Amino acid sequence: MPGEYSQATLAAHFEETNRRLAAIEEQLALVSEKLGLPYTTPTAAVPPDVVELARAGKQLEAIKRYRELTGASMDDARSVVVGL
């Protein structure tokens, strides 16, 4: 049926979108550097293992790990992870 998406199709779409966003962030960092403007990636203050869990689609594990590492509240941890 037209308009239906499989789990694999959606996963591939999100993977491509994330790849493109990473490339855009890299370009933005380069342009900012050339212009002498400060630029900090959105994930700069987030522990790498939390970012990795979130990007792997393991949101709950990422939230839990962020809370363990930072002592953040559930709401704050959720906001950070959702923003990744």
C-alpha positions, -999 to 999 in steps of 0.1 A, spaced: 0 0 0 14 34 -9 25 55 20 35 26 42 70 24 56 88 -5 69 111 -4 99 141 -8 76 130 21 53 125 44 83 158 34 98 176 41 65 158 75 62 169 85 97 204 73 91 207 94 60 192 124 77 216 121 106 245 118 82 234 149 64 230 168 96 265 158 107 279 171 74 260 204 79 274 208 114 310 201 101 305 228 74 290 252 99 320 247 122 344 254 93 326 285 82 324 298 118 361 292 123 370 311 90 348 340 101 361 340 136 328 333 151 325 309 181 306 277 174 300 249 198 284 217 186 251 208 204 267 176 217 299 193 230 287 192 267 272 158 265 293 127 274 302 108 242 287 75 254 253 93 259 255 107 224 263 72 210 234 56 228 210 83 217 221 81 180 218 43 182 181 48 191 185 38 227 168 68 242 160 53 276 195 40 281 209 74 271 187 92 296 197 68 323 234 71 315 232 109 314 216 110 348 242 86 362 271 108 349 256 142 356 231 138 384 205 156 362 168 152 369 147 130 347 132 160 329 166 176 322 181 144 310 152 137 287 155 172 272 192 168 265 188 133 250 158 143 228 178 173 216 205 150 203 
